Amino acid sequence: MSDLYGIIGYVFIFIGLGFDIIGCIGLIRLPDVYCRLQSVVKCVTFGTCMILVGAIVIKGFAGTGVKALVCLVFLLLTAPTAAHALSKGAHVFGIKQCDRSVCDKYEEDKNRD
C-alpha cells in the first residue's frame, strides 16, 4: 500500500513541476508585467501546491507532512495577495500595459472615482 502512496505522490510532484515550468516559460515569454504576474501566480502557485500535496501523500501527516500542509496554506494565502499588491504598485507607478491588452480595470476604477 505504501508503494501506491509513493506512486501517487510522485505523480502529484511531476504534475506540479510541469505547472511550475509552464509558469516560468510564461514569465519569459509574456509581454508585460501584468501578464507575467498572472502567469506566474496561477501556474507556480498551483504547481507548488501540487508538489506539496505530493509530499504530504508520500510522507503522511508526520512532521514533514504537517510542515508541507502549513506551507501550502501559507502559499495559498500570500501568493495572490502579493501579486495583487505588485500589480497595483506597478499601475500606480505608471508601468503601461502592452498594446494588445483589452482592458484596464484599475484605470476604469480610478476614472470612476
C-alpha positions in Angstrom: 0.0 0.0 0.0 2.9 2.4 0.7 4.2 1.8 -2.8 0.8 3.1 -4.1 1.1 6.2 -2.0 4.6 6.8 -3.3 3.5 6.5 -6.9 0.5 8.8 -6.3 2.8 11.3 -4.5 5.3 11.3 -7.3 2.6 11.8 -9.9 1.5 14.9 -8.0 5.0 16.1 -7.8 5.6 15.7 -11.6 2.4 17.4 -12.4 3.4 20.3 -10.1 6.8 20.5 -11.8 5.0 20.8 -15.1 2.9 23.7 -13.9 6.0 25.4 -12.5 7.8 25.1 -15.8 4.8 26.5 -17.7 4.8 29.4 -15.2 8.5 30.1 -15.8 8.0 30.0 -19.5 5.2 32.5 -19.2 7.5 34.7 -17.1 9.9 34.8 -20.0 7.5 35.0 -23.0 4.7 37.2 -22.0 4.8 40.9 -23.0 4.2 43.0 -19.8 4.4 42.8 -16.0 0.7 42.3 -15.6 0.5 39.2 -17.9 3.7 37.9 -16.3 2.3 38.2 -12.9 -0.9 36.4 -13.9 1.1 33.5 -15.4 3.5 33.2 -12.5 0.9 33.4 -9.8 -1.6 31.0 -11.3 0.8 28.4 -12.6 3.5 28.5 -10.0 1.1 28.6 -7.0 -0.9 25.6 -8.4 2.3 23.8 -9.3 3.9 24.3 -5.9 0.7 23.3 -4.1 0.7 20.1 -6.2 4.3 19.4 -5.1 3.4 20.0 -1.5 0.4 17.7 -1.8 2.7 15.1 -3.3 5.0 15.5 -0.3 2.0 15.1 2.1 0.9 11.9 0.3 4.4 10.4 0.4 5.3 11.4 4.0 1.8 11.3 5.5 0.9 13.5 8.4 4.2 13.1 10.2 6.5 16.1 10.8 7.3 16.6 7.1 3.7 16.3 6.0 2.4 18.8 8.6 5.1 21.3 7.5 4.1 20.8 3.9 0.5 21.4 4.8 1.4 24.6 6.7 3.5 25.8 3.7 0.6 25.0 1.3 -1.9 27.1 3.4 0.6 30.0 3.7 1.3 29.9 -0.1 -2.4 29.9 -1.0 -3.0 32.9 1.3 0.0 35.0 0.4 0.7 34.5 -3.3 -2.5 36.1 -4.7 -2.2 38.9 -2.2 1.4 39.6 -3.2 0.6 39.5 -6.9 -2.3 42.0 -6.4 0.0 44.3 -4.4 2.7 44.1 -7.1 0.3 44.8 -10.0 -1.4 47.6 -8.1 2.0 49.1 -7.4 3.1 48.8 -11.0 -0.1 50.5 -12.1 0.3 53.4 -9.6 4.0 53.7 -10.6 2.9 54.2 -14.2 4.0 51.0 -15.9 2.0 50.7 -19.1 0.2 47.6 -20.3 1.2 46.1 -23.7 -0.6 47.4 -26.8 -2.7 44.2 -27.2 -4.3 44.5 -23.7 -8.0 44.9 -24.0 -9.0 46.4 -20.6 -7.6 48.2 -17.6 -9.8 47.8 -14.6 -7.5 49.8 -12.4 -7.8 52.8 -14.7 -11.6 52.4 -15.0 -11.9 52.4 -11.2 -9.7 55.5 -11.0 -11.7 57.3 -13.6 -15.0 56.4 -11.9 -13.9 57.9 -8.5 
